[in-house]
C-alpha cells in the first residue's frame, strides 16, 4: 500500500485546513478544545456550515447529495477537523441511518429522509440498547405489533445519546418471537413527537447529560416507516454497526489526543526536566504512537475496501477494539502526566466560587475525559464481543 499522499490529496488537505481556519467558529473550537459540553445550537451551527460547503456527507454517493469522497479524503477530513478542534459531526443521521436507507430503504424513504438529514431538519438518535440487551442486542424486548396500517410499540431503550435533542429515532423492535432471536427483529423509523414517548435523562459520572432512557407506551408508528422487510432488521443493524465501529476507532481524535498528551509532557516537570525526557514515559509515549500509526494504516485499508461497495466485516471489529484501547491508553497516560492536578473536582465545592480549577488549564477536564471515554470500549458492541466476532470470522473458531 502506497502511504504517500498524491498532489491532489495534499491539495484537498490544504482546502480543508483553509475552510476550518476561515469558517470554524472560534467559540465552538474553544469549547471542543476545553472538553466543554456543546449545546444543540453549537451542533446545528457546525452542521449547517458543513452542509453549506457540501462536506456534511462527503462520503455519500453523489446521487444522494454527497461528494463520493475516497477513503483517503475521508481520512484527511477527519484528521484535520480533529486537529482543529471542530465538533464531531453527530453521526446518527449522516453516518449511521443514511447508509442503511441508501442500501435498504425504499425510494420514498430515501427521497424524504436523506435531504432532511442534510438540511438538519431532522435530528436523529439511535434506539438499539435496552436494559439487559446491550452487547447481546438480539435479546431486545421492545415490541412492535402490527394493527392495520400502524405498528404499536411498547418498551424501553437506554443509553440514547443526545436523545434530548432528537425529533426522530431509528429503532430495533421485536415483531416476532418465533425462530432465532435475530430473525424476529425489525427496523423502524419513529417520530419522537408521537404520543406515548418519554425521554428521561441519565447523568453520567462526569456530570454531563449526554445519554437518556426512552420509553414507548402504545406508540403508533405508520407501517411505511418500516425499513426494508419485516423481521429482517438484524441484517440492517449489522450493516449499520460495521459503519459505526469503524468510526468509533477515531483515528483523528486519537491523534489529537496524542498531540495534547505530548504538549502536557513537555509542560510537566519531573526532577527539574520535562516529563517527555523521562525514558520510561517516553517509551510509553512511543508505544502509543507506533500503535496509532499502525491503526491509521489499517483504517485506510479497511475504509478503502468499503469504497468498493461492501460494508466492512470483521475488520471494523478490529478497528473498534484497537482504536478504543489506544484512546483510553492516551487518556490514562495523560492522568499519569498531570498527577494530582488531574483529580476530579466540583467547582461548587471550592471555597471561592469565583475560582476555577486551581491547576494548569489542561488539567481541568482531564479526569472528565478519562471517565467519559471509558464507555467507548462498550458502546457499538463491547470489545469483548468484538473479540468473539474476530475469532469466529477470521480464525473460524
JOKA-V766935 format. One record per backbone hydrogen bond with DSSP energy under -1.0 kcal/mol. NH is the residue of the N-H (numbers start at 0). CO is the residue of the C=O. If there is no record, write none. Layout:
BEGIN
NH/CO
NH/CO
END
This chain:
BEGIN
9/5
10/6
11/7
12/8
13/9
14/10
15/11
16/12
17/13
18/14
19/15
20/16
21/17
22/18
23/19
28/24
29/25
30/26
31/27
32/28
33/29
34/31
35/30
42/38
43/39
44/40
45/41
46/42
47/43
48/44
49/45
50/46
51/47
52/48
53/49
54/49
59/56
63/60
64/61
65/60
67/59
68/57
73/69
74/70
75/71
76/72
77/73
78/74
79/75
80/76
81/77
82/78
83/79
84/81
85/80
94/90
95/90
96/91
97/92
100/96
101/97
102/98
103/99
104/100
109/105
110/106
111/107
112/108
113/109
116/112
117/113
118/114
121/115
124/167
126/169
129/132
132/129
136/134
138/135
139/136
142/153
143/173
144/151
146/149
149/146
150/220
151/144
152/218
153/142
154/215
156/213
157/128
159/211
160/158
161/209
162/159
164/161
166/122
167/122
168/189
169/124
170/187
171/126
172/185
173/141
174/183
175/183
182/179
183/180
185/172
187/170
188/224
189/168
191/166
193/190
196/193
197/214
199/212
201/210
203/207
206/203
209/207
212/199
213/156
214/197
215/154
216/195
218/152
220/150
222/148
224/221
225/222
226/186
231/228
232/184
235/231
236/232
237/233
238/234
239/235
240/236
241/237
242/238
243/239
244/240
245/241
246/242
247/243
249/246
253/249
254/250
255/251
256/252
257/253
258/254
259/255
260/256
261/257
262/258
263/259
264/260
265/261
266/262
267/263
269/272
272/269
274/267
275/264
276/273
277/274
281/277
282/278
283/279
284/280
285/281
286/282
287/283
288/284
289/285
290/286
291/287
292/288
293/289
294/290
295/291
296/292
297/293
298/294
299/295
300/296
301/297
302/298
303/299
304/300
305/301
306/302
307/304
308/305
315/312
317/313
318/314
319/315
320/316
321/317
322/318
323/319
324/320
325/321
326/322
327/323
328/324
329/325
330/326
331/327
332/328
333/329
334/330
335/331
336/332
337/333
338/334
341/338
342/339
348/345
349/346
354/351
362/359
363/360
368/364
369/365
370/366
371/367
372/368
373/370
374/371
377/374
378/374
382/376
385/381
386/382
387/383
388/384
389/385
390/386
391/387
392/388
393/389
394/389
396/390
END
